[in-house]
Amino acid sequence: MAKSKPKGLVWRSSTPFIVSTVGIGLFTDLFLYGLVVPLLPFMLEERIHLPQSQIQSHTSGLLAAYAGASVLCSPPAGIIADRVSTRQAPFLIGLVALLAATLMLFLGQAIAVLYIARILQGMSAAVVWTIGLALVMDTVGAENLGKTIGSIFGFISIGELAAPVLGGVVYEKAGFSGVFGIAFGILAVDFIMRLLLIEKKTAARWEAPKEADREDTADSEGGNTEDANEEEPLLRKNEAEDYKVPDSQPKAVRSFPILFCLKNPRLLTALLLALTQATLLSTFDATIPTEAQQLFGFDSLKAGLLFIALVLPYLLLGPVAGLLVDRYGPKPAAVLGFGYLVPVLILLRLAHPGGTSQIVIYCALLALNGIGLAVIGSPSIVEASTVVERYHKANPDFFGEQGPYAQLYGINSMVFSAGLTLGPVVSGGLKDSIGYGNMNVVIAALCLVTAVLSVIYIGGKPRFQKQR
């Protein structure tokens, strides 16, 4: 007996609802991460009753447990997602892991329980970022990925900004129960949205043939418009051979097809963009609070408010920058964005100890850096997706019906998590050894290298090289 048509099929499978659900999922992951991390030392001291001498080492260990789990679980999450018939099921399983982790963090009375909770939280992050981005790709296509990713990243930056501040304020007023009450409320909203979501391919089973034909025609027409982009035709005949996969491939490549794509320098450079972007974000997270305390004597709450200057441009300009990436390709945004960050990172050394005037200068410099972060938000994902889409279209049998997109986003999540882990370690060590200003010079040099490689590889070879 055939299943009846689900209630609310149209809006539950609509592009805005699917993208919003993924956005809420990513928001929940970052928000709960930012909510819990500042409380870890207090948990270890007040609940686990560790001596003060062990708190720093276990705090670092709990942070490493999260990052390690996220890095290790991202590729398997991508493999599983590309092999199952629906992405919704693993997307829900990831949330169940996050719910279990949050419960264990709330109730745990032993250090081992906290470590298990952080591992589960890292596993959930791997799933939500891998499956979530694959769902977005399935829904909007590569031609609209830039503006969509820009909008999502702008939205989730609110969670990254608000969580530490809100967590600190609520903890002072209501303790652990108040903080985790907020966490469970957000988890409930996230769970309802993921449960209601219906994927496009699932909804197509109940669509009338004429409606499906109309959508296919519209998609085809829309795609033809985008194909006029400078170096981004979907597959020109004279380029198709560059993306062909030879028949005889090792077992590892057949099991994990994205490995073959990693031979492409464009894809490797796109992953470098993701690594540099994550390193930048985590560097700001790690150094702004301590620098604000040293320069202005700020406490954690006031230091948290400084992030508004950094994140607000990201929130406002992210969708615009993503739209421009869709229209002109990822090369201009990658080159100009990382190139622009070189001088504005170096200018952060201009802030000195002082009163209101110095605080204003520091906020203005952070805002200038926020503009750069908005510009570099989507080129990595768009470039990587475009390259892998070309491989998929040239080798549909090798990559399967769904393609290797979840595997790609699993690799991307692994690289991004590595950047989030690398940033605080490198920047913290550099800040202690050579100072805040010189630390930013080193980070600026990384951006310069990334910009140069973007000129060479992102979006294909530049025209002056093609003419040789």
C-alpha positions in Angstrom: 0.0 0.0 0.0 1.4 3.4 -1.0 2.2 5.9 1.6 -0.1 8.9 1.8 1.2 12.4 0.9 2.8 14.0 4.0 1.1 17.0 5.5 2.8 20.3 4.7 4.8 18.7 1.9 5.3 22.0 0.0 6.7 24.1 2.8 8.5 21.2 4.5 10.5 20.5 1.3 10.8 24.2 0.3 14.3 25.6 -0.2 13.9 28.3 2.5 12.8 25.7 5.1 15.6 23.2 4.3 18.3 26.0 4.3 16.8 27.4 7.6 16.9 23.9 9.2 20.6 23.4 8.2 21.3 27.0 9.5 19.6 26.2 12.8 21.6 22.9 13.0 24.9 24.7 12.5 23.9 27.5 14.8 23.0 25.0 17.6 26.4 23.3 17.2 28.4 26.6 17.5 26.1 28.0 20.1 26.4 25.0 22.4 30.1 24.9 21.9 30.5 28.5 22.8 28.0 28.2 25.7 29.8 25.2 27.3 33.5 25.9 26.8 33.8 29.0 29.1 32.1 26.9 31.9 34.5 23.9 31.7 36.9 25.2 34.3 34.0 25.9 36.7 32.6 22.4 36.2 36.0 20.9 36.9 36.4 22.9 40.1 32.9 23.0 41.5 31.4 19.7 40.4 34.4 17.4 39.9 36.4 19.0 42.7 39.7 18.9 40.9 42.7 20.7 42.5 43.5 24.0 40.9 46.8 22.5 39.5 44.9 20.1 37.3 42.2 22.3 35.9 44.2 23.9 33.0 45.4 20.5 31.8 42.0 18.9 31.9 40.4 22.0 30.3 42.8 21.6 27.4 42.2 17.9 27.3 38.4 18.4 27.0 38.9 20.9 24.2 41.3 18.4 22.4 38.7 15.6 22.8 36.1 17.6 21.0 38.5 18.6 18.1 39.9 15.1 17.8 36.5 13.5 17.6 35.4 16.0 15.0 38.5 15.5 12.8 38.3 11.7 13.0 34.6 11.4 12.4 34.1 13.8 9.6 35.3 11.5 6.7 33.3 8.5 7.9 30.2 10.7 8.2 30.7 11.7 4.6 31.0 8.1 3.4 27.9 7.0 5.2 25.9 10.0 4.1 26.7 9.4 0.4 25.7 5.7 0.7 22.4 6.0 2.5 19.2 6.8 0.6 18.3 9.8 2.8 20.4 12.5 4.5 17.7 13.2 7.1 18.4 10.1 9.1 22.1 10.7 9.8 21.3 14.4 10.3 18.9 13.4 13.1 21.3 10.9 14.6 23.9 13.7 14.9 21.4 15.7 17.0 20.7 12.7 19.2 24.5 12.5 19.9 24.5 16.2 20.8 21.5 15.8 23.1 23.3 12.9 24.9 26.5 15.0 25.2 24.6 18.0 26.6 22.8 15.7 29.2 26.1 14.2 30.2 27.7 17.7 30.6 24.7 18.8 32.7 24.6 15.8 35.0 28.1 14.3 34.9 29.9 14.0 38.2 33.1 12.3 37.0 35.9 13.5 34.7 35.5 10.5 32.4 31.8 11.4 31.8 32.9 14.9 30.7 35.4 13.5 28.3 32.8 11.1 26.8 30.4 14.0 26.5 33.0 16.1 24.6 33.8 13.3 22.3 30.0 12.9 21.5 29.8 16.6 21.0 32.7 16.5 18.5 31.1 13.5 16.7 27.8 15.5 16.4 29.7 18.5 15.0 31.3 16.3 12.3 27.8 15.0 11.3 26.0 18.3 11.3 28.6 20.1 9.2 29.1 17.2 6.8 25.4 16.3 6.3 24.2 19.9 6.6 26.4 21.3 3.8 25.6 18.3 1.6 21.8 19.0 2.1 22.4 22.6 1.1 24.2 21.5 -2.0 21.4 19.0 -2.9 18.9 21.8 -2.4 20.3 24.9 -4.0 23.0 23.5 -6.4 26.5 24.8 -7.0 25.2 27.9 -8.9 23.5 29.3 -5.7 25.9 27.9 -3.1 27.8 31.1 -2.5 25.0 33.4 -1.4 23.4 30.5 0.6 26.6 29.7 2.5 27.2 33.5 3.0 23.8 33.9 4.6 24.1 30.8 6.8 27.6 31.7 8.0 26.4 35.2 8.8 23.5 33.8 10.8 25.5 31.3 12.7 28.1 33.9 13.6 25.4 35.3 15.9 25.5 32.1 17.9 29.3 32.2 18.0 29.2 35.7 19.3 26.3 35.5 21.7 27.0 32.1 23.4 30.0 33.0 25.6 28.5 36.3 26.7 25.1 34.8 27.4 26.6 31.8 29.1 28.6 34.0 31.4 25.7 36.2 32.3 23.2 33.4 32.9 25.8 31.4 34.9 26.3 34.3 37.3 22.5 34.7 37.7 21.1 31.2 37.5 24.1 28.7 37.7 24.5 25.6 35.6 20.8 24.9 35.4 20.0 28.2 33.8 22.7 27.7 31.2 21.7 24.2 30.3 18.0 25.3 30.2 18.9 27.5 27.3 20.8 24.7 25.6 17.9 22.2 25.9 15.5 24.9 24.5 17.6 25.4 21.4 18.0 21.6 21.0 14.2 21.2 21.1 13.7 23.7 18.3 16.5 22.1 16.3 15.0 18.6 16.7 11.5 19.7 15.6 12.9 21.3 12.4 15.1 18.3 11.5 12.1 16.0 12.1 9.8 18.1 9.9 12.3 18.4 7.0 11.6 16.6 3.8 14.4 16.4 1.2 13.7 17.5 -2.4 14.3 14.1 -3.8 11.8 12.6 -1.3 9.2 15.2 -2.0 9.6 14.5 -5.8 7.8 11.1 -5.3 4.5 13.0 -4.6 4.9 15.7 -7.2 2.8 15.7 -10.3 4.9 15.0 -13.4 4.0 18.4 -14.9 5.3 20.2 -11.8 8.5 18.2 -11.9 9.0 19.0 -15.6 8.4 22.7 -14.9 11.0 22.7 -12.1 13.5 20.8 -14.3 13.0 23.3 -17.1 13.4 26.3 -14.7 16.6 24.7 -13.2 18.0 24.2 -16.6 17.3 27.7 -17.7 18.8 29.1 -14.5 21.9 26.9 -14.9 22.4 28.2 -18.4 22.5 31.8 -17.2 25.1 30.9 -14.5 27.2 28.9 -17.0 28.3 32.2 -18.6 30.6 32.9 -15.6 34.2 33.6 -16.5 35.9 30.3 -15.8 33.1 28.2 -14.5 31.2 26.5 -17.3 29.9 23.2 -15.9 31.8 20.9 -18.3 33.1 22.2 -21.6 33.7 19.4 -24.0 37.4 20.2 -24.3 37.9 20.1 -20.5 35.8 17.0 -19.8 38.8 14.7 -20.2 40.6 16.5 -17.4 38.0 15.2 -15.0 37.7 11.6 -16.3 38.5 8.9 -13.7 40.5 5.9 -15.2 38.8 2.6 -14.9 41.3 0.8 -12.8 41.4 2.4 -9.3 42.7 1.0 -6.0 40.2 -0.4 -3.5 40.6 2.7 -1.2 39.6 5.1 -4.0 36.6 2.9 -5.0 35.5 2.9 -1.3 36.2 6.6 -0.8 35.9 8.2 -4.3 36.7 11.7 -3.1 40.3 10.6 -2.7 40.8 10.7 -6.5 39.5 14.3 -6.6 42.2 15.3 -4.0 44.8 15.1 -6.8 43.3 18.3 -8.3 45.3 21.4 -7.2 42.1 23.6 -7.3 40.5 21.4 -4.7 43.6 21.3 -2.5 43.8 25.1 -2.6 40.1 25.3 -1.7 40.8 23.2 1.3 43.7 25.5 2.2 41.3 28.4 2.1 39.1 26.6 4.6 42.1 25.8 6.9 43.3 29.5 6.8 39.7 30.8 7.4 39.3 28.5 10.5 42.7 29.4 11.8 41.8 33.1 11.5 38.5 32.7 13.3 40.0 30.7 16.2 42.9 33.1 16.4 40.5 36.0 17.1 38.6 33.8 19.6 41.8 33.0 21.4 43.5 36.4 21.5 40.9 39.1 21.7 39.9 38.4 25.3 43.4 38.2 26.6 44.5 41.3 24.6 41.5 43.3 25.8 42.3 42.3 29.4 45.9 43.5 29.0 45.2 46.7 27.1 42.0 47.9 28.8 41.6 45.7 31.9 38.4 44.2 30.5 36.6 41.3 32.2 35.2 38.4 30.3 31.9 40.1 29.6 33.4 43.3 28.3 35.9 41.3 26.2 33.0 39.3 24.8 31.2 42.5 23.7 34.2 43.4 21.6 33.3 40.5 19.3 30.3 42.5 18.1 32.7 44.8 16.1 34.2 41.7 14.5 31.1 39.7 13.8 28.6 42.5 12.7 30.3 43.1 9.3 30.4 39.3 8.8 26.6 39.2 9.5 25.7 42.1 7.2 28.1 41.5 4.4 28.3 37.7 4.3 25.2 37.2 2.0 26.3 40.0 -0.3 29.8 38.6 -0.6 28.3 35.1 -1.3 26.1 36.5 -4.0 29.1 38.1 -5.7 30.9 34.7 -5.5 28.0 33.1 -7.3 28.0 35.8 -10.0 31.8 36.3 -10.6 33.2 33.1 -9.3 35.3 32.4 -6.2 38.7 33.7 -7.5 38.1 37.5 -7.0 36.7 37.0 -3.5 39.5 34.6 -2.4 42.3 36.8 -3.9 40.9 40.2 -2.7 39.6 38.9 0.6 42.8 37.3 1.8 44.9 40.0 0.2 42.8 42.7 2.0 43.3 40.9 5.4 47.1 41.2 5.1 47.3 45.0 5.9 44.3 45.1 8.3 45.7 42.3 10.4 49.0 44.1 10.7 47.2 47.3 11.7 45.9 45.6 14.8 49.2 46.5 16.4 48.1 50.2 16.5 45.9 49.7 19.6 47.7 50.6 22.9 46.7 50.7 26.5 44.4 53.5 27.2 40.8 54.7 27.6 37.9 55.2 25.3 39.8 56.5 22.3 42.0 53.4 22.2 39.0 51.1 22.7 37.3 52.8 19.7 40.5 52.3 17.6 40.6 48.6 18.5 36.9 48.1 17.7 37.4 49.9 14.3 40.3 47.7 13.5 38.3 44.6 14.4 35.5 45.8 12.2 37.9 46.1 9.3 39.0 42.5 9.8 35.3 41.5 10.0 34.8 42.8 6.5 37.6 40.6 5.3 36.2 37.6 7.1 32.8 38.2 5.3 34.5 38.2 1.9 36.4 34.9 2.5 33.4 33.1 4.0 32.2 31.2 0.9 34.9 30.9 -1.8 36.3 27.7 -0.3 33.0 25.8 -0.3 31.9 27.1 -3.7 35.3 26.2 -5.4 35.5 22.7 -3.8 31.8 22.0 -4.8 32.4 23.2 -8.3 35.5 21.0 -8.8 33.8 17.9 -7.3 30.6 18.5 -9.4 32.7 18.4 -12.6 34.2 15.1 -11.5 30.7 13.8 -10.7 29.2 14.8 -14.0 32.1 13.4 -16.0 32.0 10.1 -14.0 28.4 9.5 -12.8 28.8 5.7 -12.6 32.0 5.9 -10.5 30.6 8.4 -8.0 27.1 7.1 -7.8 23.7 8.9 -8.0 24.3 11.3 -5.1 27.9 12.0 -5.9 30.7 12.4 -3.4 29.5 15.7 -1.9 29.0 14.5 1.7 32.5 13.0 1.5 33.8 16.3 0.3 32.1 18.2 3.2 33.4 15.5 5.5 37.0 16.4 4.4 36.2 20.1 4.6 34.8 19.7 8.1 38.0 17.8 9.1 40.2 20.5 7.7 38.1 23.3 9.2 38.3 21.5 12.6 42.0 21.2 12.3 42.2 25.0 11.7 40.0 25.7 14.7 42.5 23.5 16.7 45.6 24.9 15.2 44.7 28.6 15.5 44.7 28.9 19.4 47.8 26.8 19.7 49.9 28.7 17.2 48.5 32.2 18.0 48.8 31.6 21.7 52.4 30.5 21.4 53.3 33.3 19.1 51.6 35.9 21.3 53.6 34.8 24.3 56.9 34.6 22.5 56.9 37.6 20.0 53.9 39.7 21.1 50.4 40.4 19.8 51.5 42.7 17.0 54.2 40.4 15.6 51.8 37.4 15.9 49.4 39.2 13.6 52.2 39.7 11.1 52.7 36.0 10.9 49.0 35.4 10.5 49.0 38.1 7.8 51.8 36.2 6.0 49.7 33.1 5.9 46.9 35.1 4.3 49.3 36.5 1.7 50.4 33.0 0.8 46.8 31.9 0.5 46.0 34.9 -1.7 48.9 34.1 -4.1 47.9 30.5 -4.4 44.3 31.6 -5.0 45.5 33.7 -8.0 47.2 30.6 -9.4 44.7 27.8 -8.7 41.2 29.0 -7.6 38.7 29.1 -10.5 41.3 27.6 -12.8 44.5 29.1 -14.2 44.4 32.9 -14.7 44.1 34.1 -18.3 47.7 35.2 -18.7 48.8 31.6 -18.0 46.2 30.2 -20.4 47.5 32.3 -23.2 51.1 30.9 -22.9 
